Amino acid sequence: MSFNTAFTDMFHLRIPVIMAPMFLVSNEAMMKSAMQCGIMGTFPTLNYRKENELSALLKNLNRFKVENNCPGNYGVNLIVQQTNPLYKDHLELCVKEKVPFYITSLGNPKEVIQRAHEYGGKVFCDVTNAEHAEKCASLHCDGFIAVSQGAGGHAGPYPQSVLLPFLRENYPHIPVVAAGGIATGAGILSVLALGASGASIGTRFIASNEASVSEAYKNAIVDSGMNDIMMTERISGTPCAVISTPYAKKIGPKQNWFERWMSNNPTTKKYFKMLVQYKGMGKFEKAVKPGNYDNLWAAGQSVELIHDIIPCENIIQRLEAELEEAMFHLMQRHVAPVQANNK
């Protein structure tokens, strides 16, 4: 069964799926598996902060794609806020290596769109509301990542059942990929029915053999349910979805009055946000390593649907099979009876 969409056609993918970029989780092995299996693999450039790391990885992925004639592709996630001190350097490296696909987050994507379009790269922008969508559309982005309720990391405030139709109605010429709460083939089909051109799936891939995190983190994904996810502002200043471990509950969901004041004061907000994000990155980095007791693990509500730790290849194969099965059952349950009644 073929599932061609505007997104699959844009990148010649087999399956309308993005392996979502995940801080400290996404790695080279996961990208190669995604590319070989016919989906879009993406990673945050901030996973590669040491000198020459990012450049070497991009060269490896470009070489791997050509040598293996991959049916999938890869891309990067750039945090375009001024609070990201590596943004400019990482953008230059990505442009130099002609990265085919970008996802922009938490800032103005104008420069990324302009630089990527110089050589034919495509830029999809994270959007969570009408204001974000209008800004990105006015800058001629190539697509939206509709980040909804249930997403891991920086989740949006609205459900896909509202956000997707809004984007399709107001920007019918811009492809939309849905992100948030998707971990099965049936979930993919549901967002396609709502008008999406694809699904961005992150949390499911944390519970993979290749993910660069501790077994404790992976087991927490498997063992947690949707009620075990909480939102906290204490990591980056923006609400972030994490598993409600004892440590996450200890730091709490909200910034204190002083942190909020520093974050909103015109004189201090840029540097204070940089400090908050730097400290938050440090907490996440410690938490993903074995033997750490201050467990702070990003995850979405789709943990409810994840029950095993398997290779990325198996996850993708399962998603494809589930997508076909969901479409088959939908046709059998609803379309076939209607056709029979009309005879």
Secondary structure, 3 states (H helix, E strand, C coil): CCCCCHHHHHHCCCCCEEECCCCCCCCHHHHHHHHHHCCEEEEEHHHCCCCCHHHHHHHHHHHHHHHCCCCCEEEEEEECCCCCCCHHHHHHHHHHCCCCEEEEECCCCHHHHHHHHCCCCEEEEEECCHHHHHHHHHCCCCEEEEECCCCCECCCCCCHHHHHHHHHHHCCCCCEEEECCCCCHHHHHHHHHCCCCEEEECHHHHCECCCCCCHHHHHHHHHCCHHHEEEECCCCCCCEEEECCHHHHHHCCCCCHHHHHHHHCCCCHHHHHHHHHHHHHHHHHHHCCCCCCCCCCECCHHHHHCCCCECHHHHHHHHHHHHHHHHHHHHHHHHHHHHHHCC
